[in-house]
Amino acid sequence: MTERKKVVVFDYGFGNVRSAERALARAGAEVEITRDYDAAMNADGLLVPGVGAFAACMAGLRQARGDWVVERRLAGGRPVMGICVGMQILFGRGIEHGVEAEGLDEWPGTVGPLTADVVPHMGWNTVEAPGDSLLFADLPADARYYFVHSYAVHDWELETANPVMAAPKVTWATHGERFVAAVENGPLWATQFHPEKSGDAGAQLLTNWISTL
């Protein structure tokens, strides 16, 4: 019997950790909800959820030393996945209601307001994933995922000039305008939508991530 992968859902007060825990367990992982440094560092995978305002999430993450955990894991090539605002805080900065806050700056870019007839973008939507995506492997092109957000990253700014490094795989979605819906970049993956609320498609996506750990 194959040993289940250990995934820590980082609990810093800004995410629906129980939904994430249940979804990861259904996808075959052994899951722990904690902010314990050693547990987060030693897990096969670290999931960083996030809901609410960018600045508040960043403040909570720093208070729980989550910024240090993410940085240290990535420095060692250890997998990290961000969800919703947990994805947004991986970028350089966020601007909400005129307030600018620094993010983790793992990727350059700015999280800004969505321009659409209806905001927030709440509900099911399709995505445009690269053909060689591992995150969206075995998922049909018309699969739908559950989004709840009013802010997004509109431009992908990171270029990979190093021929030894694989170029990041960027997935897009459209709600009024195109925005980044997911990223696969070495050990760092993220989704703007909620895979834990995205039914069978989300379950397959989490299974895909766990299979790479």
TIKOL-207350 format. One record per residue (C-alpha): residue in one letter; y, z, x; residue number from 1. Coordinates in pm, whole numbers, always signed. Layout:
residues N
{type=a, y=Y, z=Z, x=X, seq=NUM};
...
END
This chain:
residues 213
{type=m, y=+0, z=+0, x=+0, seq=1};
{type=t, y=+341, z=-99, x=+137, seq=2};
{type=e, y=+572, z=+196, x=+199, seq=3};
{type=r, y=+879, z=+188, x=-22, seq=4};
{type=k, y=+1216, z=+138, x=+142, seq=5};
{type=k, y=+1450, z=+437, x=+138, seq=6};
{type=v, y=+1795, z=+365, x=-9, seq=7};
{type=v, y=+2078, z=+617, x=-23, seq=8};
{type=v, y=+2338, z=+576, x=-299, seq=9};
{type=f, y=+2648, z=+725, x=-137, seq=10};
{type=d, y=+2789, z=+986, x=-373, seq=11};
{type=y, y=+3162, z=+1024, x=-312, seq=12};
{type=g, y=+3271, z=+1066, x=-673, seq=13};
{type=f, y=+3367, z=+706, x=-754, seq=14};
{type=g, y=+3065, z=+524, x=-890, seq=15};
{type=n, y=+2802, z=+525, x=-1160, seq=16};
{type=v, y=+2540, z=+660, x=-924, seq=17};
{type=r, y=+2274, z=+730, x=-1187, seq=18};
{type=s, y=+2268, z=+370, x=-1312, seq=19};
{type=a, y=+2242, z=+249, x=-953, seq=20};
{type=e, y=+1965, z=+498, x=-881, seq=21};
{type=r, y=+1759, z=+383, x=-1182, seq=22};
{type=a, y=+1807, z=+14, x=-1104, seq=23};
{type=l, y=+1710, z=+54, x=-738, seq=24};
{type=a, y=+1404, z=+259, x=-830, seq=25};
{type=r, y=+1295, z=-11, x=-1077, seq=26};
{type=a, y=+1338, z=-265, x=-798, seq=27};
{type=g, y=+1091, z=-69, x=-586, seq=28};
{type=a, y=+1304, z=+153, x=-362, seq=29};
{type=e, y=+1280, z=+523, x=-295, seq=30};
{type=v, y=+1630, z=+640, x=-388, seq=31};
{type=e, y=+1840, z=+943, x=-301, seq=32};
{type=i, y=+2192, z=+1016, x=-429, seq=33};
{type=t, y=+2380, z=+1205, x=-160, seq=34};
{type=r, y=+2680, z=+1218, x=+71, seq=35};
{type=d, y=+2475, z=+1386, x=+344, seq=36};
{type=y, y=+2561, z=+1220, x=+674, seq=37};
{type=d, y=+2213, z=+1223, x=+829, seq=38};
{type=a, y=+2043, z=+1097, x=+512, seq=39};
{type=a, y=+2297, z=+816, x=+476, seq=40};
{type=m, y=+2262, z=+716, x=+840, seq=41};
{type=n, y=+1883, z=+723, x=+847, seq=42};
{type=a, y=+1809, z=+539, x=+520, seq=43};
{type=d, y=+1680, z=+183, x=+532, seq=44};
{type=g, y=+1971, z=+78, x=+311, seq=45};
{type=l, y=+2301, z=+232, x=+203, seq=46};
{type=l, y=+2455, z=+142, x=-132, seq=47};
{type=v, y=+2826, z=+212, x=-182, seq=48};
{type=p, y=+2925, z=+202, x=-552, seq=49};
{type=g, y=+3283, z=+212, x=-673, seq=50};
{type=v, y=+3481, z=+233, x=-996, seq=51};
{type=g, y=+3848, z=+295, x=-1065, seq=52};
{type=a, y=+4148, z=+229, x=-845, seq=53};
{type=f, y=+4121, z=+92, x=-492, seq=54};
{type=a, y=+4343, z=+361, x=-336, seq=55};
{type=a, y=+4160, z=+647, x=-508, seq=56};
{type=c, y=+3820, z=+511, x=-403, seq=57};
{type=m, y=+3934, z=+482, x=-43, seq=58};
{type=a, y=+4071, z=+837, x=-47, seq=59};
{type=g, y=+3743, z=+968, x=-189, seq=60};
{type=l, y=+3535, z=+771, x=+58, seq=61};
{type=r, y=+3734, z=+901, x=+355, seq=62};
{type=q, y=+3716, z=+1259, x=+228, seq=63};
{type=a, y=+3335, z=+1227, x=+216, seq=64};
{type=r, y=+3327, z=+1061, x=+563, seq=65};
{type=g, y=+3193, z=+749, x=+400, seq=66};
{type=d, y=+3420, z=+528, x=+608, seq=67};
{type=w, y=+3259, z=+667, x=+922, seq=68};
{type=v, y=+2908, z=+624, x=+780, seq=69};
{type=v, y=+2969, z=+258, x=+689, seq=70};
{type=e, y=+3124, z=+182, x=+1028, seq=71};
{type=r, y=+2844, z=+352, x=+1223, seq=72};
{type=r, y=+2567, z=+187, x=+1021, seq=73};
{type=l, y=+2717, z=-159, x=+1064, seq=74};
{type=a, y=+2774, z=-102, x=+1435, seq=75};
{type=g, y=+2399, z=-48, x=+1460, seq=76};
{type=g, y=+2313, z=-346, x=+1241, seq=77};
{type=r, y=+2191, z=-123, x=+956, seq=78};
{type=p, y=+2220, z=-265, x=+602, seq=79};
{type=v, y=+2504, z=-165, x=+370, seq=80};
{type=m, y=+2572, z=-300, x=+21, seq=81};
{type=g, y=+2892, z=-249, x=-178, seq=82};
{type=i, y=+2924, z=-289, x=-556, seq=83};
{type=c, y=+3240, z=-354, x=-761, seq=84};
{type=v, y=+3523, z=-149, x=-605, seq=85};
{type=g, y=+3263, z=-60, x=-342, seq=86};
{type=m, y=+3289, z=-426, x=-243, seq=87};
{type=q, y=+3668, z=-443, x=-268, seq=88};
{type=i, y=+3726, z=-154, x=-26, seq=89};
{type=l, y=+3536, z=-347, x=+242, seq=90};
{type=f, y=+3839, z=-578, x=+269, seq=91};
{type=g, y=+4160, z=-514, x=+461, seq=92};
{type=r, y=+4383, z=-392, x=+181, seq=93};
{type=g, y=+4424, z=-360, x=-193, seq=94};
{type=i, y=+4737, z=-394, x=-405, seq=95};
{type=e, y=+4730, z=-238, x=-753, seq=96};
{type=h, y=+5038, z=-175, x=-968, seq=97};
{type=g, y=+5254, z=-245, x=-664, seq=98};
{type=v, y=+5077, z=+20, x=-457, seq=99};
{type=e, y=+4923, z=-104, x=-132, seq=100};
{type=a, y=+4632, z=+81, x=+29, seq=101};
{type=e, y=+4431, z=+13, x=+342, seq=102};
{type=g, y=+4064, z=-71, x=+303, seq=103};
{type=l, y=+3779, z=-47, x=+552, seq=104};
{type=d, y=+3880, z=-386, x=+697, seq=105};
{type=e, y=+3526, z=-503, x=+758, seq=106};
{type=w, y=+3649, z=-835, x=+622, seq=107};
{type=p, y=+4008, z=-963, x=+632, seq=108};
{type=g, y=+4161, z=-1021, x=+293, seq=109};
{type=t, y=+4359, z=-868, x=+9, seq=110};
{type=v, y=+4237, z=-742, x=-326, seq=111};
{type=g, y=+4496, z=-839, x=-586, seq=112};
{type=p, y=+4537, z=-880, x=-964, seq=113};
{type=l, y=+4336, z=-1139, x=-1152, seq=114};
{type=t, y=+4545, z=-1405, x=-1323, seq=115};
{type=a, y=+4375, z=-1486, x=-1652, seq=116};
{type=d, y=+4445, z=-1496, x=-2026, seq=117};
{type=v, y=+4225, z=-1189, x=-2075, seq=118};
{type=v, y=+4225, z=-902, x=-1827, seq=119};
{type=p, y=+4017, z=-706, x=-1744, seq=120};
{type=h, y=+3739, z=-954, x=-1683, seq=121};
{type=m, y=+3473, z=-769, x=-1879, seq=122};
{type=g, y=+3140, z=-922, x=-1967, seq=123};
{type=w, y=+2886, z=-1177, x=-1851, seq=124};
{type=n, y=+2964, z=-1466, x=-1619, seq=125};
{type=t, y=+2788, z=-1715, x=-1395, seq=126};
{type=v, y=+2844, z=-1750, x=-1020, seq=127};
{type=e, y=+2845, z=-2028, x=-760, seq=128};
{type=a, y=+2607, z=-1913, x=-485, seq=129};
{type=p, y=+2530, z=-2100, x=-162, seq=130};
{type=g, y=+2200, z=-2283, x=-166, seq=131};
{type=d, y=+2066, z=-2076, x=+123, seq=132};
{type=s, y=+2165, z=-1740, x=-24, seq=133};
{type=l, y=+1907, z=-1465, x=+21, seq=134};
{type=l, y=+2079, z=-1239, x=-230, seq=135};
{type=f, y=+2042, z=-1496, x=-509, seq=136};
{type=a, y=+1699, z=-1624, x=-406, seq=137};
{type=d, y=+1467, z=-1708, x=-698, seq=138};
{type=l, y=+1757, z=-1682, x=-943, seq=139};
{type=p, y=+1857, z=-1981, x=-1158, seq=140};
{type=a, y=+2204, z=-2130, x=-1115, seq=141};
{type=d, y=+2291, z=-2040, x=-1476, seq=142};
{type=a, y=+2196, z=-1672, x=-1441, seq=143};
{type=r, y=+2466, z=-1440, x=-1573, seq=144};
{type=y, y=+2593, z=-1115, x=-1423, seq=145};
{type=y, y=+2799, z=-831, x=-1567, seq=146};
{type=f, y=+3160, z=-794, x=-1447, seq=147};
{type=v, y=+3420, z=-525, x=-1520, seq=148};
{type=h, y=+3736, z=-564, x=-1310, seq=149};
{type=s, y=+4105, z=-653, x=-1316, seq=150};
{type=y, y=+4140, z=-717, x=-942, seq=151};
{type=a, y=+3961, z=-944, x=-699, seq=152};
{type=v, y=+3972, z=-1122, x=-364, seq=153};
{type=h, y=+4099, z=-1477, x=-415, seq=154};
{type=d, y=+4070, z=-1620, x=-63, seq=155};
{type=w, y=+3799, z=-1590, x=+200, seq=156};
{type=e, y=+3978, z=-1549, x=+534, seq=157};
{type=l, y=+3699, z=-1474, x=+781, seq=158};
{type=e, y=+3592, z=-1761, x=+1005, seq=159};
{type=t, y=+3291, z=-1730, x=+1235, seq=160};
{type=a, y=+3373, z=-1907, x=+1560, seq=161};
{type=n, y=+3085, z=-1751, x=+1754, seq=162};
{type=p, y=+2796, z=-2005, x=+1750, seq=163};
{type=v, y=+2547, z=-1721, x=+1794, seq=164};
{type=m, y=+2653, z=-1558, x=+1467, seq=165};
{type=a, y=+2556, z=-1696, x=+1128, seq=166};
{type=a, y=+2849, z=-1785, x=+904, seq=167};
{type=p, y=+2897, z=-1549, x=+608, seq=168};
{type=k, y=+2756, z=-1668, x=+277, seq=169};
{type=v, y=+3025, z=-1639, x=+8, seq=170};
{type=t, y=+2954, z=-1661, x=-366, seq=171};
{type=w, y=+3234, z=-1740, x=-612, seq=172};
{type=a, y=+3299, z=-1689, x=-982, seq=173};
{type=t, y=+3578, z=-1802, x=-1212, seq=174};
{type=h, y=+3780, z=-1607, x=-1467, seq=175};
{type=g, y=+4119, z=-1769, x=-1503, seq=176};
{type=e, y=+4094, z=-1843, x=-1130, seq=177};
{type=r, y=+3826, z=-1845, x=-863, seq=178};
{type=f, y=+3748, z=-1519, x=-688, seq=179};
{type=v, y=+3489, z=-1383, x=-448, seq=180};
{type=a, y=+3187, z=-1264, x=-647, seq=181};
{type=a, y=+2952, z=-1173, x=-359, seq=182};
{type=v, y=+2922, z=-1187, x=+18, seq=183};
{type=e, y=+2628, z=-1185, x=+260, seq=184};
{type=n, y=+2741, z=-1120, x=+616, seq=185};
{type=g, y=+2472, z=-995, x=+854, seq=186};
{type=p, y=+2385, z=-638, x=+752, seq=187};
{type=l, y=+2681, z=-616, x=+512, seq=188};
{type=w, y=+2631, z=-747, x=+159, seq=189};
{type=a, y=+2840, z=-688, x=-152, seq=190};
{type=t, y=+2889, z=-792, x=-513, seq=191};
{type=q, y=+3197, z=-777, x=-736, seq=192};
{type=f, y=+2974, z=-760, x=-1044, seq=193};
{type=h, y=+2737, z=-476, x=-1135, seq=194};
{type=p, y=+2375, z=-575, x=-1058, seq=195};
{type=e, y=+2258, z=-245, x=-1208, seq=196};
{type=k, y=+2404, z=-358, x=-1543, seq=197};
{type=s, y=+2298, z=-723, x=-1515, seq=198};
{type=g, y=+1953, z=-711, x=-1671, seq=199};
{type=d, y=+1669, z=-911, x=-1520, seq=200};
{type=a, y=+1901, z=-1114, x=-1296, seq=201};
{type=g, y=+2049, z=-798, x=-1148, seq=202};
{type=a, y=+1703, z=-650, x=-1100, seq=203};
{type=q, y=+1592, z=-959, x=-909, seq=204};
{type=l, y=+1905, z=-947, x=-696, seq=205};
{type=l, y=+1845, z=-584, x=-599, seq=206};
{type=t, y=+1481, z=-667, x=-526, seq=207};
{type=n, y=+1604, z=-944, x=-297, seq=208};
{type=w, y=+1828, z=-701, x=-109, seq=209};
{type=i, y=+1556, z=-438, x=-75, seq=210};
{type=s, y=+1315, z=-701, x=+59, seq=211};
{type=t, y=+1548, z=-758, x=+356, seq=212};
{type=l, y=+1568, z=-391, x=+458, seq=213};
END
